[in-house]
Amino acid sequence: MDETQQLVKAITEGIQEKKGKQIVVADLRNIGDTICQYFVICQGNSPSQVEAIADSIVEFTRKKEQVKPAAIDGLRNAEWVAMDYSDIIVHIFLPAAHDFYDIEHLWEDAKLTYLPDID
């Protein structure tokens, strides 16, 4: 497992720690002209859960991989938070925004891995 894949694992563990749902890892490495290698997409049920998931991801990636995000955007209203880890972009949605933007299907050429929800 390379460093980027280990970072994806730390990100998904951070999401699962706060009970994020509908986790999808989109592997974009075989698609030309992409801004990153992976998207990690999930949803939280409330703005406070979306924020908690983002905080958990920061904590897991710092502790496990000694990496901080280059940028985090969207925390003000917490409907859609994007976290930039250079080779990985994390998207944390509220359900309505997730349904509206449906970014998994914009990247359906990517290899999509769906992680089971943890209750």
C-alpha positions as CSV (number, residue, x, y, z in Angstrom):
1,M,0.0,0.0,0.0
2,D,1.5,3.3,-1.0
3,E,1.5,6.6,1.0
4,T,-1.6,7.9,-0.8
5,Q,-3.5,4.7,-0.2
6,Q,-2.5,4.8,3.5
7,L,-3.8,8.4,3.6
8,V,-7.1,7.3,2.0
9,K,-7.4,4.6,4.8
10,A,-6.7,7.2,7.5
11,I,-9.4,9.5,6.0
12,T,-12.0,6.7,5.8
13,E,-11.2,5.7,9.4
14,G,-11.8,9.3,10.5
15,I,-15.1,9.3,8.7
16,Q,-16.2,6.0,10.3
17,E,-15.1,7.2,13.7
18,K,-17.9,9.9,13.5
19,K,-20.4,7.6,11.9
20,G,-20.2,9.2,8.4
21,K,-22.4,7.4,5.9
22,Q,-22.4,6.4,2.2
23,I,-18.6,6.5,2.0
24,V,-17.3,6.2,-1.5
25,V,-13.6,6.1,-2.6
26,A,-13.3,7.2,-6.3
27,D,-10.0,6.1,-7.8
28,L,-9.2,8.7,-10.5
29,R,-5.7,7.5,-11.3
30,N,-6.7,6.0,-14.7
31,I,-8.6,9.1,-15.9
32,G,-6.7,11.8,-17.7
33,D,-6.5,15.4,-16.6
34,T,-7.8,15.0,-13.0
35,I,-6.9,17.4,-10.2
36,C,-6.1,14.5,-7.8
37,Q,-5.7,10.8,-7.6
38,Y,-8.7,10.0,-5.3
39,F,-12.0,11.5,-4.2
40,V,-13.4,10.4,-0.8
41,I,-17.1,11.2,-0.5
42,C,-19.4,10.8,2.4
43,Q,-22.3,12.4,4.2
44,G,-23.3,13.5,7.7
45,N,-26.8,14.0,8.9
46,S,-26.4,17.5,10.3
47,P,-24.0,20.5,10.0
48,S,-22.5,19.6,13.4
49,Q,-21.9,16.0,12.3
50,V,-20.3,17.2,9.0
51,E,-18.0,19.4,11.1
52,A,-17.2,16.6,13.5
53,I,-16.3,14.3,10.5
54,A,-14.0,17.0,9.1
55,D,-12.3,17.4,12.6
56,S,-12.0,13.6,12.9
57,I,-10.3,13.3,9.5
58,V,-7.8,16.1,10.4
59,E,-7.0,14.2,13.6
60,F,-6.7,10.8,12.0
61,T,-4.5,12.0,9.2
62,R,-2.3,14.0,11.5
63,K,-1.8,11.1,14.0
64,K,-1.5,8.2,11.5
65,E,0.2,9.8,8.5
66,Q,1.6,13.1,9.9
67,V,-0.3,15.0,7.2
68,K,-2.5,18.1,7.4
69,P,-4.9,19.3,4.7
70,A,-3.7,22.1,2.4
71,A,-7.1,23.7,2.6
72,I,-10.6,23.1,4.1
73,D,-13.6,24.9,2.6
74,G,-17.3,25.0,3.5
75,L,-17.2,24.8,7.3
76,R,-19.2,28.0,7.7
77,N,-22.5,26.4,6.7
78,A,-21.3,22.8,6.7
79,E,-23.6,21.7,3.8
80,W,-20.6,20.6,1.7
81,V,-17.1,20.6,3.2
82,A,-14.2,20.0,0.8
83,M,-10.8,19.0,2.2
84,D,-7.7,19.2,0.0
85,Y,-5.0,16.7,0.7
86,S,-3.3,17.4,-2.7
87,D,-3.6,13.8,-4.2
88,I,-6.9,13.3,-2.3
89,I,-10.0,15.6,-2.2
90,V,-12.5,14.7,0.6
91,H,-16.2,15.8,0.1
92,I,-18.4,15.7,3.2
93,F,-22.1,16.5,2.4
94,L,-25.4,16.9,4.1
95,P,-27.9,14.5,2.5
96,A,-29.7,17.2,0.4
97,A,-26.4,18.6,-1.1
98,H,-25.2,15.0,-1.6
99,D,-28.3,14.1,-3.6
100,F,-28.2,17.4,-5.5
101,Y,-24.5,17.4,-6.6
102,D,-24.3,13.5,-6.9
103,I,-20.6,13.8,-7.7
104,E,-20.0,10.0,-7.7
105,H,-21.9,9.9,-11.0
106,L,-19.9,12.7,-12.5
107,W,-16.9,10.4,-12.1
108,E,-18.5,7.1,-13.1
109,D,-15.5,6.3,-15.2
110,A,-13.5,6.1,-12.0
111,K,-13.2,2.9,-10.0
112,L,-15.7,3.4,-7.2
113,T,-15.3,1.6,-3.9
114,Y,-18.3,1.7,-1.5
115,L,-17.6,1.2,2.2
116,P,-20.3,-0.2,4.4
117,D,-21.9,2.1,6.9
118,I,-20.9,1.5,10.5
119,D,-23.7,1.9,13.1
